[in-house]
């Protein structure tokens, strides 16, 4: 019998029965088969979901201007954040649903004790691609342990090569620590590091060529990300966006670039230098060149919500289901129904677009 509206059973049924009838049939058949063999998650647009971004904390030791407010914030209470056993259980379930790539994010993931053990769990689970996004502040002291745990790739945020400007953007004095962390990664099996720079007009757009030179000198993958409306202070506007096409033109005019092959679901367009100098350039253009049509990602927030898009208007609560006794079969049914209703696109360029209420630090990178 259907559960009361306020229970996890009620939430599960509401998700099931707002789908189209053929979707309900597909979900039921998939759940039945899923416990005999690994099943694949798909949405109603036919996209297969293979990537999970897992935020393990909402806490961060940076206060980047494009991500979070400079004002004091109330973090989630510890009991509102998924425990490690809960995260272990959910990643086990997502793995059976065909998730092949898992990225550990935050906040800043390295501020939460137990991250290395969690990565080891993902490795032992047989996850094909285990990666992390970090601001790099704690990386120099944790790099060796992350490698030993089974981390396969790493993305490091670096929004300026000028120490003073870096301090203004991040509101920290961590530039030297981050640079040292990058050096250690480059000397490890994690090389080449992916270095992420969010370009904001009037703040760091004058460093495009310097970043490209940094890629050539250090042999890193330098990735330029368009500024998205996910800032806590809601200062985003289109004039602040530095289009990927502009970045390409500026770099290509100085060092000839050639495009590299990429998988259709990858977010970045990748380029190498024609003169065979080490290093690569990646361009991520969610605002000017949306890639929603091939999106293969969903997100799990630190407080146990599924977000099917960075710009989702609605979170889907897994934490309550976990803590109210849902079985693995119940969780599979719920996750499958939520993913089935994944948005067609983020609608940033539509006139009725409204930014999400949660900023990037709470959603997870």
N, C-alpha and C positions, 0 to 999 in steps of 0.2 A: 504493500500500500504506500502511496506517496507520503513522504514525511511532512511535518509542519513547515510553513514557509521559512521560519528562522533557523532550521536545522541544515546540516550539510546535505541531507537527502533532498530537502527542498531545493537547495541551490543546484544540486546535480540535475534534478528533474527540470528545473527552469531552463537550464542550458540545453538539455536534450530537446525539449519540446518547442524551443523557439527556432530550431533548425528546420529545414525543409524535410518533408517525409522521406525522400530518398536518402537524405543525409542520415536520418535516424536509422534507416535500414542498414546503411553502410557502417555506421558506428557499431550497431549491435553485432553485425557479422564480424567486424574487425576485432571487437573485444573478445568474441567467442574464439576466434582463431589466434588471437595474440598470445594466449597462454600455452599454445602448442608450439609456436615458433615466433621469432622476432617479427614484429609488424612495423609498418611504416606510417608515420603521421602525415596526413595531407589536410589541406584546407579545401574549402568549397570551390576555389579557383584552380585546383589541381596542383598546387605547389607542394612539393615534398618538404617537410620540415626536418632538417638534419642537424641544426646548430642550436645550442642552448647557451645563453649568457647567464651566469649564476652570480648574483651579487651576494657576497657573504657578510657584508656589513654596510651600514649607512654612514659609518664614521670615516672621516678623512683628516689627515694632518695638513692638507692644503685648503685654500679657500679661493680657488681660481675664479676670476671674474666672469667667465663664460659659463660657469657651472653652478656656483652657489653664492649665497648672500654673504656680505661681510659682517652682517649682524649675528649675534649669538643665536644658535638654533637649539631646539629641544630634540635630541636624538631619541630614537625609539628606545623604550626600556628593554633591558636585556631579554626579558621573557617574551617580548613581542618579536624578537628576531628568531629565525629558525635556528634550532640547536644543530650541532654537528650530526647527531644521530638522525635527525629529521632530514638534513641535507643528504646524508648517506642514503637514506631510504628513497628519497625522491630521485636522486641521480640513478639509482638502480632501476627505478621504474622507467625513467626517461630513456635509459639505455635500451630496455626491452622494446621501447616504442620506436627504435631506429635512429635515435640521436647518435651521431658519430663524432661530433665536435662539441667540446665543452670549454667555455672560456670563463675563468674565475675573475670576477671584478669586484668593485665596491660601489660607493666609497673608495677607500684605499684598502685592498684586500690584505696587505701585509701588516696592518695594524691589529688584525684579529689573530690571536694565538691559535694554532692548530691548522693553519693553511697548508703547511707541508704534508701533514698527515692526511688532509683531505685530498690533496693531489695524488698522494700514494694510493688512496682508495680508488680514485678515478683510473689510475694506471692498472691496478689489480682487477678493476672491473672490465678492462679491455677497451676503454675509450680510445678511439683511433687518433684523435688530435686533441691534446690538452694544452691550453694556452692561458695566459694571464695578461691583464692590463694593469699597469701600476704607474704611479707618479715617480717612482725611482728613488725616493728619499731613503728607504730602508734596504734598497737592493744590494748595496755593497756587502752588507753583513748577512744577507740571506741567499745570495745567488747560488753558492755551492750546495746548500741544503735543498733549494728548489730543483736543481739539476738532479740530485740524488733521489728526490721524491718522484721524479718522472715527468717534470714539466718539459714540454716539447718546443714551445715558442713563447716569445714575450713581446709585448708592446709597451713602450715607455713614453709617457707624455713629456714633451719638451716644447714649450711655446715661445721660447726666445733663446738665442745664443748669447745675448747680452745679460750679464749677471744682474745689473740694476733693473733692467726691464723685466727679467724673469721674476724678480722679487715683487715688482708692482703687479704683475699678472697673477702670481700664485699667492701673494701676501705671505711669503715665507722667505727665509734666507737659506735655501736648500740647494742652490745652484751647484756648488762644488760636489755635494753628495750625489746628486743626480748624474753629473758627468762622470764621477768615479764609478758609479754603478754601470753606466753604459760601457765604460772601458772593460769592466770585469765580464759583462755579458759578451762582449766582442772577443774576449779571450777564452770563452767557454763554448760548449757544444750548442748553446742557444743562439750563437751567431748565425746569420746576421740579425741584429735587433731591428725591430720595426719602431721607428721614432715617429710619434704622432704630434703634429702641430695643428691646432685649431687657429685658423687665420681670421683675424678680426680687423676690419678696415680702420686705420688710424691708430692701431695698437702695435701690431707686429707684421703688417703686410709689406713693410719695407725690408723684411729679412728673407724674402723668397729665394733670392739668389744665394744668400749666405747659407741657408738651409741646404740648398742643392750642392753647394761646395762642401758642406759638412758631410753629406752622403758620399761624395767622391773621396774625401780625405779619410773617412773612417770606415768606408765599406758597409754602411748601414742602409736600410730601406727607409727612406724619408717619405712620410705620408702626410699629405696636406688635406685637412678636413674642413669643409665649409661650415661656417658658424650656423648653428641651428637654434630655433626658438625654445631652448631648454634651460635658459639662465634663470636663477631664482629671483633676480631683481626685475625681470621682464623688460630689459632694455633692448632686446633684440629688435632690429628692423632690417629690412632688405638692403638698405644702403651699407650696412655693416658687413655684408657677405662679400667675400672675395671669391669670385667664380673660379672654378677649376680650370676653365678655358683660359682665363687670364694667367693663372699660374703656369700652365703648360706653355703658353706663348712666351712668357718671360724667360723660362728656363731653356726652352728649345732655341730661342734666339741667341743664347750664349753657349750652350752645349747641345749639340744635336741629339735628339731623343728618338728611340724607336720603340713602338709598342710591343709588349710581351704578351704571349697567350695567357688567357685567364679563364677560369671556370665561370659559367654564366651566372652563378649565384654569388660570386665574390663582389664585395662592395667597392673595391678599388680597381681603377684602371692602372696597369703597371707599365713602367717604361724603364729601359736601360739606356746607358750612354753609348752612342755609336762608336766613340773612340776606345771602347773596351775598358774604360776606367771602372774600378769596382763601385758598387753602390747602385741603388735603384730609386726611382721616384714612383710614388703611388698617389693617385688623385681620387678623393672620395667626395662626390658631389650630390648629396641628398637633396639639396635645394634646387640647383640649376639643371641637374640631370638625374632625376629620381630613378632608382633601380628596384622599385617596389615589385615590379612584375615578376622578378625572379627571386624574391626574398625567401630565404630558407631558415629564418631565425625566429625564436621566441625568447623571452626573458623571464627569469625567476628572480623577484626582488628579495631583499634581505628579510623582509617581514612576511615572506611566503605567498606573494601574489604572482600569478602569471600575467605577463603583459605580452600581447601578441604583436605589438608595434611600439616603437619608442613614443609615438604620439597617441597611443590609445586613450580613449576617454574613460575606459573602465578597466579596473583590475579584477582579477578572478582569484578568489581566496582559496588557496590550498592549505594554508596553516590551520584554519578551522576544521577542515576535513580530517587532517592528520590528528588533531588533538581531540576530536570527538569520536574517534574509533573507526574511521573509514578503512575498509580493507584495501589491499592492493588492487583488486578488481574494480572497486568503487573509484579509486583514484585514476586508474586507466580510463574508465568511462568518462569521468569528469574532464580530464586533460584532453581526451580525444574530442569531446564535444566543444570545448573552448577553442581548440586549435582549428576545428572545422569552421568556426565563425571569424577567423583572422581577417582583418581589414584588407581590402583590395590595395589600398595605398595610404600614405600619410596625409595627403591633402594640403601640404604646406602651401601649394600654389593656387589653392581654391579660395574664392572670395569669402567663404563662410568658415575658413579655418580658424580654430582657436587653440592656443598652445595648451599642453596638458598641465594639470594643477601641480604635478610633481616635477621637480627639477632633476637634472641628470644625476646628481649625487645620490638621489633616492631611488632612481630607476635602475642604475647599473650600466656600465659602459659596454 
